[in-house]
Amino acid sequence: MGRLAIAITGMPGSGKSYISKIISEKLGIEIFSMGDVVREEAKLRGITPTVENIENLATELRNQYGNNAIAKILIKKLEINHYNMIIIDGVRGLEELKIFNTIYDICLIAVHASPLTRFKRLNERKREGNIISWEEFSFRDRKNLEYGIGDVIALSDFIIVNENDLKDIENKINNIVEVIKNGEWKNYCRGGIETY
């Protein structure tokens, strides 16, 4: 088996981190979060981590360094270590996939949940501070769509609908993990740069 990055995509609050954590535990591999890259950059710049500030910084980085800016920052860390298999949580654009695909084959998993479910989850999680308004939620969704997340979701090799049926989700994850463990992922995942 070659080097494999299990790339997780989905709109904010869809459950990407939850799915990533379960897969990580089942396969014993590390998770690298694209959102954490932006949050770390915000911390370095002394920017308060609000929804608006984080999204504006992500947009600024993309405008300044290209649509794959966050992936470029993360891939530098990945090149130092030679991980055979990793999870990349939060891929939002095809240009990001192309960067990761320079050193990894890609297995792309989309996590989907309805807007109302996602809004409730984000307010329960409170990652960027306080409870977010519907306007902030909509702003964040628009930003993710501008980054090209819809194209990434459309090209996913696997889709997990995450609407709180935990048994069904676990079955889907177990099926995906078995495909990866058995080395059969190439039968399901395109993996190559020419497909993105």
PyMOL CGO cylinders between C-alpha atoms (Angstrom):
from pymol import cmd
from pymol.cgo import CYLINDER

trace = [
    CYLINDER, 0.00, 0.00, 0.00, 1.29, 3.52, -0.87, 0.3, 1, 1, 1, 1, 1, 1,
    CYLINDER, 1.29, 3.52, -0.87, 1.04, 6.59, 1.30, 0.3, 1, 1, 1, 1, 1, 1,
    CYLINDER, 1.04, 6.59, 1.30, -2.59, 7.46, 1.90, 0.3, 1, 1, 1, 1, 1, 1,
    CYLINDER, -2.59, 7.46, 1.90, -4.33, 10.62, 3.08, 0.3, 1, 1, 1, 1, 1, 1,
    CYLINDER, -4.33, 10.62, 3.08, -7.93, 10.15, 4.13, 0.3, 1, 1, 1, 1, 1, 1,
    CYLINDER, -7.93, 10.15, 4.13, -9.31, 13.60, 3.35, 0.3, 1, 1, 1, 1, 1, 1,
    CYLINDER, -9.31, 13.60, 3.35, -12.49, 14.57, 5.18, 0.3, 1, 1, 1, 1, 1, 1,
    CYLINDER, -12.49, 14.57, 5.18, -14.71, 17.31, 3.78, 0.3, 1, 1, 1, 1, 1, 1,
    CYLINDER, -14.71, 17.31, 3.78, -18.08, 18.76, 4.68, 0.3, 1, 1, 1, 1, 1, 1,
    CYLINDER, -18.08, 18.76, 4.68, -19.78, 21.98, 5.62, 0.3, 1, 1, 1, 1, 1, 1,
    CYLINDER, -19.78, 21.98, 5.62, -19.16, 23.53, 9.06, 0.3, 1, 1, 1, 1, 1, 1,
    CYLINDER, -19.16, 23.53, 9.06, -20.82, 21.48, 11.80, 0.3, 1, 1, 1, 1, 1, 1,
    CYLINDER, -20.82, 21.48, 11.80, -21.40, 18.42, 9.60, 0.3, 1, 1, 1, 1, 1, 1,
    CYLINDER, -21.40, 18.42, 9.60, -19.33, 16.24, 11.93, 0.3, 1, 1, 1, 1, 1, 1,
    CYLINDER, -19.33, 16.24, 11.93, -15.96, 16.10, 10.15, 0.3, 1, 1, 1, 1, 1, 1,
    CYLINDER, -15.96, 16.10, 10.15, -13.96, 16.14, 13.37, 0.3, 1, 1, 1, 1, 1, 1,
    CYLINDER, -13.96, 16.14, 13.37, -16.20, 13.50, 14.95, 0.3, 1, 1, 1, 1, 1, 1,
    CYLINDER, -16.20, 13.50, 14.95, -15.84, 11.18, 11.94, 0.3, 1, 1, 1, 1, 1, 1,
    CYLINDER, -15.84, 11.18, 11.94, -12.08, 11.90, 11.76, 0.3, 1, 1, 1, 1, 1, 1,
    CYLINDER, -12.08, 11.90, 11.76, -11.65, 10.98, 15.43, 0.3, 1, 1, 1, 1, 1, 1,
    CYLINDER, -11.65, 10.98, 15.43, -13.44, 7.65, 15.03, 0.3, 1, 1, 1, 1, 1, 1,
    CYLINDER, -13.44, 7.65, 15.03, -11.45, 6.70, 11.92, 0.3, 1, 1, 1, 1, 1, 1,
    CYLINDER, -11.45, 6.70, 11.92, -8.23, 7.79, 13.64, 0.3, 1, 1, 1, 1, 1, 1,
    CYLINDER, -8.23, 7.79, 13.64, -8.96, 5.57, 16.64, 0.3, 1, 1, 1, 1, 1, 1,
    CYLINDER, -8.96, 5.57, 16.64, -9.86, 2.57, 14.47, 0.3, 1, 1, 1, 1, 1, 1,
    CYLINDER, -9.86, 2.57, 14.47, -6.77, 2.89, 12.26, 0.3, 1, 1, 1, 1, 1, 1,
    CYLINDER, -6.77, 2.89, 12.26, -4.32, 4.29, 14.82, 0.3, 1, 1, 1, 1, 1, 1,
    CYLINDER, -4.32, 4.29, 14.82, -3.35, 7.27, 12.65, 0.3, 1, 1, 1, 1, 1, 1,
    CYLINDER, -3.35, 7.27, 12.65, -2.94, 11.00, 13.20, 0.3, 1, 1, 1, 1, 1, 1,
    CYLINDER, -2.94, 11.00, 13.20, -5.40, 13.74, 12.28, 0.3, 1, 1, 1, 1, 1, 1,
    CYLINDER, -5.40, 13.74, 12.28, -4.28, 17.03, 10.77, 0.3, 1, 1, 1, 1, 1, 1,
    CYLINDER, -4.28, 17.03, 10.77, -6.93, 19.77, 10.79, 0.3, 1, 1, 1, 1, 1, 1,
    CYLINDER, -6.93, 19.77, 10.79, -7.05, 22.48, 8.14, 0.3, 1, 1, 1, 1, 1, 1,
    CYLINDER, -7.05, 22.48, 8.14, -9.08, 24.64, 10.53, 0.3, 1, 1, 1, 1, 1, 1,
    CYLINDER, -9.08, 24.64, 10.53, -6.37, 24.28, 13.17, 0.3, 1, 1, 1, 1, 1, 1,
    CYLINDER, -6.37, 24.28, 13.17, -3.85, 25.66, 10.65, 0.3, 1, 1, 1, 1, 1, 1,
    CYLINDER, -3.85, 25.66, 10.65, -5.96, 28.82, 10.30, 0.3, 1, 1, 1, 1, 1, 1,
    CYLINDER, -5.96, 28.82, 10.30, -6.58, 29.06, 14.06, 0.3, 1, 1, 1, 1, 1, 1,
    CYLINDER, -6.58, 29.06, 14.06, -2.80, 28.71, 14.71, 0.3, 1, 1, 1, 1, 1, 1,
    CYLINDER, -2.80, 28.71, 14.71, -2.12, 31.47, 12.17, 0.3, 1, 1, 1, 1, 1, 1,
    CYLINDER, -2.12, 31.47, 12.17, -4.72, 33.68, 13.89, 0.3, 1, 1, 1, 1, 1, 1,
    CYLINDER, -4.72, 33.68, 13.89, -3.01, 33.08, 17.24, 0.3, 1, 1, 1, 1, 1, 1,
    CYLINDER, -3.01, 33.08, 17.24, 0.39, 34.01, 15.76, 0.3, 1, 1, 1, 1, 1, 1,
    CYLINDER, 0.39, 34.01, 15.76, -1.11, 37.25, 14.43, 0.3, 1, 1, 1, 1, 1, 1,
    CYLINDER, -1.11, 37.25, 14.43, -2.90, 38.06, 17.68, 0.3, 1, 1, 1, 1, 1, 1,
    CYLINDER, -2.90, 38.06, 17.68, -6.33, 37.77, 16.05, 0.3, 1, 1, 1, 1, 1, 1,
    CYLINDER, -6.33, 37.77, 16.05, -9.30, 36.94, 18.30, 0.3, 1, 1, 1, 1, 1, 1,
    CYLINDER, -9.30, 36.94, 18.30, -10.72, 33.60, 17.08, 0.3, 1, 1, 1, 1, 1, 1,
    CYLINDER, -10.72, 33.60, 17.08, -14.30, 34.63, 16.23, 0.3, 1, 1, 1, 1, 1, 1,
    CYLINDER, -14.30, 34.63, 16.23, -16.20, 33.04, 13.33, 0.3, 1, 1, 1, 1, 1, 1,
    CYLINDER, -16.20, 33.04, 13.33, -15.86, 36.19, 11.24, 0.3, 1, 1, 1, 1, 1, 1,
    CYLINDER, -15.86, 36.19, 11.24, -12.15, 36.70, 12.05, 0.3, 1, 1, 1, 1, 1, 1,
    CYLINDER, -12.15, 36.70, 12.05, -11.23, 33.09, 11.26, 0.3, 1, 1, 1, 1, 1, 1,
    CYLINDER, -11.23, 33.09, 11.26, -13.14, 33.08, 7.96, 0.3, 1, 1, 1, 1, 1, 1,
    CYLINDER, -13.14, 33.08, 7.96, -11.70, 36.47, 6.98, 0.3, 1, 1, 1, 1, 1, 1,
    CYLINDER, -11.70, 36.47, 6.98, -8.17, 35.27, 7.76, 0.3, 1, 1, 1, 1, 1, 1,
    CYLINDER, -8.17, 35.27, 7.76, -8.72, 32.10, 5.70, 0.3, 1, 1, 1, 1, 1, 1,
    CYLINDER, -8.72, 32.10, 5.70, -9.94, 34.27, 2.81, 0.3, 1, 1, 1, 1, 1, 1,
    CYLINDER, -9.94, 34.27, 2.81, -6.98, 36.64, 3.21, 0.3, 1, 1, 1, 1, 1, 1,
    CYLINDER, -6.98, 36.64, 3.21, -4.51, 33.73, 3.12, 0.3, 1, 1, 1, 1, 1, 1,
    CYLINDER, -4.51, 33.73, 3.12, -6.19, 32.32, 0.00, 0.3, 1, 1, 1, 1, 1, 1,
    CYLINDER, -6.19, 32.32, 0.00, -6.23, 35.74, -1.71, 0.3, 1, 1, 1, 1, 1, 1,
    CYLINDER, -6.23, 35.74, -1.71, -2.59, 36.36, -0.84, 0.3, 1, 1, 1, 1, 1, 1,
    CYLINDER, -2.59, 36.36, -0.84, -1.09, 32.89, -1.45, 0.3, 1, 1, 1, 1, 1, 1,
    CYLINDER, -1.09, 32.89, -1.45, -3.62, 31.08, -3.65, 0.3, 1, 1, 1, 1, 1, 1,
    CYLINDER, -3.62, 31.08, -3.65, -6.61, 28.81, -3.09, 0.3, 1, 1, 1, 1, 1, 1,
    CYLINDER, -6.61, 28.81, -3.09, -4.32, 26.13, -1.69, 0.3, 1, 1, 1, 1, 1, 1,
    CYLINDER, -4.32, 26.13, -1.69, -2.64, 28.42, 0.90, 0.3, 1, 1, 1, 1, 1, 1,
    CYLINDER, -2.64, 28.42, 0.90, -3.77, 26.46, 3.96, 0.3, 1, 1, 1, 1, 1, 1,
    CYLINDER, -3.77, 26.46, 3.96, -2.74, 23.17, 2.33, 0.3, 1, 1, 1, 1, 1, 1,
    CYLINDER, -2.74, 23.17, 2.33, 0.70, 24.63, 1.54, 0.3, 1, 1, 1, 1, 1, 1,
    CYLINDER, 0.70, 24.63, 1.54, 1.22, 25.48, 5.21, 0.3, 1, 1, 1, 1, 1, 1,
    CYLINDER, 1.22, 25.48, 5.21, 0.12, 22.02, 6.34, 0.3, 1, 1, 1, 1, 1, 1,
    CYLINDER, 0.12, 22.02, 6.34, 2.07, 20.08, 3.71, 0.3, 1, 1, 1, 1, 1, 1,
    CYLINDER, 2.07, 20.08, 3.71, 5.32, 21.60, 5.00, 0.3, 1, 1, 1, 1, 1, 1,
    CYLINDER, 5.32, 21.60, 5.00, 4.64, 19.87, 8.32, 0.3, 1, 1, 1, 1, 1, 1,
    CYLINDER, 4.64, 19.87, 8.32, 3.71, 16.62, 6.58, 0.3, 1, 1, 1, 1, 1, 1,
    CYLINDER, 3.71, 16.62, 6.58, 6.87, 16.59, 4.44, 0.3, 1, 1, 1, 1, 1, 1,
    CYLINDER, 6.87, 16.59, 4.44, 9.08, 16.74, 7.55, 0.3, 1, 1, 1, 1, 1, 1,
    CYLINDER, 9.08, 16.74, 7.55, 7.57, 13.51, 8.85, 0.3, 1, 1, 1, 1, 1, 1,
    CYLINDER, 7.57, 13.51, 8.85, 6.98, 10.55, 6.60, 0.3, 1, 1, 1, 1, 1, 1,
    CYLINDER, 6.98, 10.55, 6.60, 3.54, 9.36, 7.63, 0.3, 1, 1, 1, 1, 1, 1,
    CYLINDER, 3.54, 9.36, 7.63, 2.30, 6.36, 5.65, 0.3, 1, 1, 1, 1, 1, 1,
    CYLINDER, 2.30, 6.36, 5.65, -1.33, 7.13, 6.42, 0.3, 1, 1, 1, 1, 1, 1,
    CYLINDER, -1.33, 7.13, 6.42, -3.01, 10.25, 7.84, 0.3, 1, 1, 1, 1, 1, 1,
    CYLINDER, -3.01, 10.25, 7.84, -6.36, 11.98, 8.10, 0.3, 1, 1, 1, 1, 1, 1,
    CYLINDER, -6.36, 11.98, 8.10, -6.72, 15.53, 6.80, 0.3, 1, 1, 1, 1, 1, 1,
    CYLINDER, -6.72, 15.53, 6.80, -9.79, 17.08, 8.41, 0.3, 1, 1, 1, 1, 1, 1,
    CYLINDER, -9.79, 17.08, 8.41, -11.43, 20.01, 6.63, 0.3, 1, 1, 1, 1, 1, 1,
    CYLINDER, -11.43, 20.01, 6.63, -10.44, 20.01, 2.96, 0.3, 1, 1, 1, 1, 1, 1,
    CYLINDER, -10.44, 20.01, 2.96, -12.38, 22.81, 1.28, 0.3, 1, 1, 1, 1, 1, 1,
    CYLINDER, -12.38, 22.81, 1.28, -11.07, 23.10, -2.28, 0.3, 1, 1, 1, 1, 1, 1,
    CYLINDER, -11.07, 23.10, -2.28, -9.78, 21.06, -5.20, 0.3, 1, 1, 1, 1, 1, 1,
    CYLINDER, -9.78, 21.06, -5.20, -6.53, 23.03, -5.21, 0.3, 1, 1, 1, 1, 1, 1,
    CYLINDER, -6.53, 23.03, -5.21, -5.90, 21.78, -1.67, 0.3, 1, 1, 1, 1, 1, 1,
    CYLINDER, -5.90, 21.78, -1.67, -6.42, 18.19, -2.78, 0.3, 1, 1, 1, 1, 1, 1,
    CYLINDER, -6.42, 18.19, -2.78, -3.91, 18.68, -5.59, 0.3, 1, 1, 1, 1, 1, 1,
    CYLINDER, -3.91, 18.68, -5.59, -1.26, 19.83, -3.09, 0.3, 1, 1, 1, 1, 1, 1,
    CYLINDER, -1.26, 19.83, -3.09, -1.83, 16.83, -0.81, 0.3, 1, 1, 1, 1, 1, 1,
    CYLINDER, -1.83, 16.83, -0.81, -1.89, 14.51, -3.79, 0.3, 1, 1, 1, 1, 1, 1,
    CYLINDER, -1.89, 14.51, -3.79, 1.75, 15.41, -4.54, 0.3, 1, 1, 1, 1, 1, 1,
    CYLINDER, 1.75, 15.41, -4.54, 2.84, 13.14, -1.67, 0.3, 1, 1, 1, 1, 1, 1,
    CYLINDER, 2.84, 13.14, -1.67, -0.27, 11.07, -0.88, 0.3, 1, 1, 1, 1, 1, 1,
    CYLINDER, -0.27, 11.07, -0.88, -2.90, 9.06, -2.64, 0.3, 1, 1, 1, 1, 1, 1,
    CYLINDER, -2.90, 9.06, -2.64, -6.26, 10.48, -1.61, 0.3, 1, 1, 1, 1, 1, 1,
    CYLINDER, -6.26, 10.48, -1.61, -9.36, 8.78, -0.27, 0.3, 1, 1, 1, 1, 1, 1,
    CYLINDER, -9.36, 8.78, -0.27, -12.00, 11.51, -0.01, 0.3, 1, 1, 1, 1, 1, 1,
    CYLINDER, -12.00, 11.51, -0.01, -14.89, 11.23, 2.46, 0.3, 1, 1, 1, 1, 1, 1,
    CYLINDER, -14.89, 11.23, 2.46, -17.72, 13.80, 2.59, 0.3, 1, 1, 1, 1, 1, 1,
    CYLINDER, -17.72, 13.80, 2.59, -19.75, 14.25, 5.75, 0.3, 1, 1, 1, 1, 1, 1,
    CYLINDER, -19.75, 14.25, 5.75, -23.22, 15.73, 5.23, 0.3, 1, 1, 1, 1, 1, 1,
    CYLINDER, -23.22, 15.73, 5.23, -25.79, 17.10, 7.65, 0.3, 1, 1, 1, 1, 1, 1,
    CYLINDER, -25.79, 17.10, 7.65, -28.69, 19.51, 7.18, 0.3, 1, 1, 1, 1, 1, 1,
    CYLINDER, -28.69, 19.51, 7.18, -28.18, 23.22, 7.87, 0.3, 1, 1, 1, 1, 1, 1,
    CYLINDER, -28.18, 23.22, 7.87, -30.37, 23.18, 11.00, 0.3, 1, 1, 1, 1, 1, 1,
    CYLINDER, -30.37, 23.18, 11.00, -28.50, 20.18, 12.44, 0.3, 1, 1, 1, 1, 1, 1,
    CYLINDER, -28.50, 20.18, 12.44, -25.17, 21.86, 11.71, 0.3, 1, 1, 1, 1, 1, 1,
    CYLINDER, -25.17, 21.86, 11.71, -26.29, 25.17, 13.24, 0.3, 1, 1, 1, 1, 1, 1,
    CYLINDER, -26.29, 25.17, 13.24, -27.31, 23.41, 16.46, 0.3, 1, 1, 1, 1, 1, 1,
    CYLINDER, -27.31, 23.41, 16.46, -24.03, 21.49, 16.62, 0.3, 1, 1, 1, 1, 1, 1,
    CYLINDER, -24.03, 21.49, 16.62, -21.91, 24.58, 16.12, 0.3, 1, 1, 1, 1, 1, 1,
    CYLINDER, -21.91, 24.58, 16.12, -23.69, 26.31, 18.97, 0.3, 1, 1, 1, 1, 1, 1,
    CYLINDER, -23.69, 26.31, 18.97, -23.22, 23.29, 21.24, 0.3, 1, 1, 1, 1, 1, 1,
    CYLINDER, -23.22, 23.29, 21.24, -19.52, 23.12, 20.34, 0.3, 1, 1, 1, 1, 1, 1,
    CYLINDER, -19.52, 23.12, 20.34, -18.71, 26.86, 20.71, 0.3, 1, 1, 1, 1, 1, 1,
    CYLINDER, -18.71, 26.86, 20.71, -15.24, 26.42, 19.15, 0.3, 1, 1, 1, 1, 1, 1,
    CYLINDER, -15.24, 26.42, 19.15, -14.85, 30.08, 18.10, 0.3, 1, 1, 1, 1, 1, 1,
    CYLINDER, -14.85, 30.08, 18.10, -16.13, 31.53, 21.34, 0.3, 1, 1, 1, 1, 1, 1,
    CYLINDER, -16.13, 31.53, 21.34, -19.76, 32.25, 22.07, 0.3, 1, 1, 1, 1, 1, 1,
    CYLINDER, -19.76, 32.25, 22.07, -22.99, 31.09, 20.50, 0.3, 1, 1, 1, 1, 1, 1,
    CYLINDER, -22.99, 31.09, 20.50, -23.15, 32.05, 16.83, 0.3, 1, 1, 1, 1, 1, 1,
    CYLINDER, -23.15, 32.05, 16.83, -26.12, 33.70, 15.16, 0.3, 1, 1, 1, 1, 1, 1,
    CYLINDER, -26.12, 33.70, 15.16, -27.87, 32.38, 12.06, 0.3, 1, 1, 1, 1, 1, 1,
    CYLINDER, -27.87, 32.38, 12.06, -26.24, 35.28, 10.14, 0.3, 1, 1, 1, 1, 1, 1,
    CYLINDER, -26.24, 35.28, 10.14, -22.75, 34.17, 11.27, 0.3, 1, 1, 1, 1, 1, 1,
    CYLINDER, -22.75, 34.17, 11.27, -23.61, 30.58, 10.39, 0.3, 1, 1, 1, 1, 1, 1,
    CYLINDER, -23.61, 30.58, 10.39, -24.79, 31.64, 6.92, 0.3, 1, 1, 1, 1, 1, 1,
    CYLINDER, -24.79, 31.64, 6.92, -21.66, 33.78, 6.47, 0.3, 1, 1, 1, 1, 1, 1,
    CYLINDER, -21.66, 33.78, 6.47, -19.48, 30.78, 7.28, 0.3, 1, 1, 1, 1, 1, 1,
    CYLINDER, -19.48, 30.78, 7.28, -21.42, 28.56, 4.86, 0.3, 1, 1, 1, 1, 1, 1,
    CYLINDER, -21.42, 28.56, 4.86, -21.07, 31.15, 2.07, 0.3, 1, 1, 1, 1, 1, 1,
    CYLINDER, -21.07, 31.15, 2.07, -17.32, 31.39, 2.68, 0.3, 1, 1, 1, 1, 1, 1,
    CYLINDER, -17.32, 31.39, 2.68, -16.92, 27.60, 2.48, 0.3, 1, 1, 1, 1, 1, 1,
    CYLINDER, -16.92, 27.60, 2.48, -18.89, 27.51, -0.76, 0.3, 1, 1, 1, 1, 1, 1,
    CYLINDER, -18.89, 27.51, -0.76, -16.68, 30.30, -2.15, 0.3, 1, 1, 1, 1, 1, 1,
    CYLINDER, -16.68, 30.30, -2.15, -13.61, 28.17, -1.33, 0.3, 1, 1, 1, 1, 1, 1,
    CYLINDER, -13.61, 28.17, -1.33, -15.02, 25.43, -3.57, 0.3, 1, 1, 1, 1, 1, 1,
    CYLINDER, -15.02, 25.43, -3.57, -16.20, 22.92, -0.97, 0.3, 1, 1, 1, 1, 1, 1,
    CYLINDER, -16.20, 22.92, -0.97, -19.19, 22.00, -3.14, 0.3, 1, 1, 1, 1, 1, 1,
    CYLINDER, -19.19, 22.00, -3.14, -16.84, 20.67, -5.83, 0.3, 1, 1, 1, 1, 1, 1,
    CYLINDER, -16.84, 20.67, -5.83, -14.90, 18.65, -3.25, 0.3, 1, 1, 1, 1, 1, 1,
    CYLINDER, -14.90, 18.65, -3.25, -18.10, 17.15, -1.82, 0.3, 1, 1, 1, 1, 1, 1,
    CYLINDER, -18.10, 17.15, -1.82, -19.32, 16.30, -5.32, 0.3, 1, 1, 1, 1, 1, 1,
    CYLINDER, -19.32, 16.30, -5.32, -16.12, 14.33, -6.04, 0.3, 1, 1, 1, 1, 1, 1,
    CYLINDER, -16.12, 14.33, -6.04, -16.06, 12.41, -2.75, 0.3, 1, 1, 1, 1, 1, 1,
    CYLINDER, -16.06, 12.41, -2.75, -15.36, 8.69, -2.82, 0.3, 1, 1, 1, 1, 1, 1,
    CYLINDER, -15.36, 8.69, -2.82, -17.59, 8.05, 0.20, 0.3, 1, 1, 1, 1, 1, 1,
    CYLINDER, -17.59, 8.05, 0.20, -20.46, 10.08, 1.69, 0.3, 1, 1, 1, 1, 1, 1,
    CYLINDER, -20.46, 10.08, 1.69, -21.58, 9.78, 5.30, 0.3, 1, 1, 1, 1, 1, 1,
    CYLINDER, -21.58, 9.78, 5.30, -24.93, 11.37, 6.18, 0.3, 1, 1, 1, 1, 1, 1,
    CYLINDER, -24.93, 11.37, 6.18, -24.57, 12.46, 9.79, 0.3, 1, 1, 1, 1, 1, 1,
    CYLINDER, -24.57, 12.46, 9.79, -28.04, 13.23, 11.14, 0.3, 1, 1, 1, 1, 1, 1,
    CYLINDER, -28.04, 13.23, 11.14, -27.62, 11.64, 14.60, 0.3, 1, 1, 1, 1, 1, 1,
    CYLINDER, -27.62, 11.64, 14.60, -28.25, 7.97, 13.74, 0.3, 1, 1, 1, 1, 1, 1,
    CYLINDER, -28.25, 7.97, 13.74, -25.05, 6.90, 15.50, 0.3, 1, 1, 1, 1, 1, 1,
    CYLINDER, -25.05, 6.90, 15.50, -25.45, 3.16, 14.78, 0.3, 1, 1, 1, 1, 1, 1,
    CYLINDER, -25.45, 3.16, 14.78, -25.81, 3.81, 11.03, 0.3, 1, 1, 1, 1, 1, 1,
    CYLINDER, -25.81, 3.81, 11.03, -22.82, 6.18, 11.09, 0.3, 1, 1, 1, 1, 1, 1,
    CYLINDER, -22.82, 6.18, 11.09, -20.68, 3.65, 12.92, 0.3, 1, 1, 1, 1, 1, 1,
    CYLINDER, -20.68, 3.65, 12.92, -21.61, 0.95, 10.38, 0.3, 1, 1, 1, 1, 1, 1,
    CYLINDER, -21.61, 0.95, 10.38, -20.63, 3.25, 7.50, 0.3, 1, 1, 1, 1, 1, 1,
    CYLINDER, -20.63, 3.25, 7.50, -17.35, 4.14, 9.16, 0.3, 1, 1, 1, 1, 1, 1,
    CYLINDER, -17.35, 4.14, 9.16, -16.60, 0.47, 9.90, 0.3, 1, 1, 1, 1, 1, 1,
    CYLINDER, -16.60, 0.47, 9.90, -17.22, -0.37, 6.22, 0.3, 1, 1, 1, 1, 1, 1,
    CYLINDER, -17.22, -0.37, 6.22, -14.86, 2.39, 5.06, 0.3, 1, 1, 1, 1, 1, 1,
    CYLINDER, -14.86, 2.39, 5.06, -12.21, 1.39, 7.62, 0.3, 1, 1, 1, 1, 1, 1,
    CYLINDER, -12.21, 1.39, 7.62, -12.38, -2.25, 6.45, 0.3, 1, 1, 1, 1, 1, 1,
    CYLINDER, -12.38, -2.25, 6.45, -11.90, -1.15, 2.84, 0.3, 1, 1, 1, 1, 1, 1,
    CYLINDER, -11.90, -1.15, 2.84, -8.82, 0.82, 3.90, 0.3, 1, 1, 1, 1, 1, 1,
    CYLINDER, -8.82, 0.82, 3.90, -7.41, -1.88, 6.21, 0.3, 1, 1, 1, 1, 1, 1,
    CYLINDER, -7.41, -1.88, 6.21, -7.77, -4.53, 3.52, 0.3, 1, 1, 1, 1, 1, 1,
    CYLINDER, -7.77, -4.53, 3.52, -5.94, -2.36, 1.01, 0.3, 1, 1, 1, 1, 1, 1,
    CYLINDER, -5.94, -2.36, 1.01, -9.03, -2.27, -1.20, 0.3, 1, 1, 1, 1, 1, 1,
    CYLINDER, -9.03, -2.27, -1.20, -9.34, 1.52, -1.04, 0.3, 1, 1, 1, 1, 1, 1,
    CYLINDER, -9.34, 1.52, -1.04, -7.90, 1.87, -4.56, 0.3, 1, 1, 1, 1, 1, 1,
    CYLINDER, -7.90, 1.87, -4.56, -11.00, 0.08, -5.86, 0.3, 1, 1, 1, 1, 1, 1,
    CYLINDER, -11.00, 0.08, -5.86, -13.17, 2.81, -4.32, 0.3, 1, 1, 1, 1, 1, 1,
    CYLINDER, -13.17, 2.81, -4.32, -11.02, 5.94, -4.28, 0.3, 1, 1, 1, 1, 1, 1,
    CYLINDER, -11.02, 5.94, -4.28, -9.71, 7.72, -7.36, 0.3, 1, 1, 1, 1, 1, 1,
    CYLINDER, -9.71, 7.72, -7.36, -6.65, 8.95, -5.48, 0.3, 1, 1, 1, 1, 1, 1,
    CYLINDER, -6.65, 8.95, -5.48, -4.86, 10.54, -8.45, 0.3, 1, 1, 1, 1, 1, 1,
    CYLINDER, -4.86, 10.54, -8.45, -4.21, 14.19, -9.18, 0.3, 1, 1, 1, 1, 1, 1,
    CYLINDER, -4.21, 14.19, -9.18, -5.70, 13.93, -12.66, 0.3, 1, 1, 1, 1, 1, 1,
    CYLINDER, -5.70, 13.93, -12.66, -9.13, 13.43, -11.12, 0.3, 1, 1, 1, 1, 1, 1,
    CYLINDER, -9.13, 13.43, -11.12, -9.19, 16.68, -9.13, 0.3, 1, 1, 1, 1, 1, 1,
]
cmd.load_cgo(trace, "trace")
